[in-house]
Amino acid sequence: GAGVSQSPSNKVTEKGKDVELRCDPISGHTALYWYRQSLGQGLEFLIYFQGNSAPDKSGLPSDRFSAERTGGSVSTLTIQRTQQEDSAVYLCASSLLRGEYGYTFGSGTRLTVV
Amino acid sequence: AQRVTQPEKLLSVFKGAPVELKCNYSYSGSPELFWYVQYSRQRLQLLLRHISRESIKGFTADLNKGETSFHLKKPFAQEEDSAMYYCALSGRGSQGNLIFGKGTKLSVKP
């Protein structure tokens, strides 16, 4: 597609429920990244996919967070048993190769856990 | 450890005044530095990369390895420059992700 697409744009969920956030990267971009944007905290790296290599999961804050990327394209970030501190904007980005030309970001999913 | 520090959470200037958004980094190798901008209700977008030595929307940034800084500058601020600015670092040739600073909110007053 023309840009990075994320869905849903907004998600309100009850504490303890599971949520799935979707990212559709730019066609041909081999690298895909998930970040979390919280007020006053900037952008926190979560996970990185590059082609068929094993993902870099070093930024995932707990084992309640997981992500997968199917067919080297669409990615899903799953948060199990959501907590209020999970409330944030979840951003997805994609890039050619390793991102040395910069990332293209999606518009994000605003997650609110009530 | 890799780290990007943006010491100012908020920077407020008047239209036509010079602006400098500070960014300092910590990295043991050869970094690649970026500035990203997020205008109100818009997605985060790349503003400029140090490697391309470009000027975008009148903004420039010079990598100073001695001071480990990559400050963003513009000689005459415009109201439309009001936005959130993020400095980011990537290790050259690394397989990994960008490390972002916490951002500086620039407010340009008329």
Chai-1 contact restraints between the chains, C-beta under 6 A:
chainA,res_idxA,chainB,res_idxB,connection_type,confidence,min_distance_angstrom,max_distance_angstrom,comment,restraint_id
A,Y33,B,N97,contact,1.0,0.0,6.0,A-B,restraint_1
A,G42,B,F100,contact,1.0,0.0,6.0,A-B,restraint_2
A,G42,B,K102,contact,1.0,0.0,6.0,A-B,restraint_3
A,G42,B,G103,contact,1.0,0.0,6.0,A-B,restraint_4
A,L43,B,F100,contact,1.0,0.0,6.0,A-B,restraint_5
A,F45,B,N97,contact,1.0,0.0,6.0,A-B,restraint_6
A,Y48,B,N97,contact,1.0,0.0,6.0,A-B,restraint_7
A,E100,B,E32,contact,1.0,0.0,6.0,A-B,restraint_8
A,G102,B,L46,contact,1.0,0.0,6.0,A-B,restraint_9
A,F105,B,R43,contact,1.0,0.0,6.0,A-B,restraint_10
A,F105,B,L44,contact,1.0,0.0,6.0,A-B,restraint_11
A,S107,B,R43,contact,1.0,0.0,6.0,A-B,restraint_12
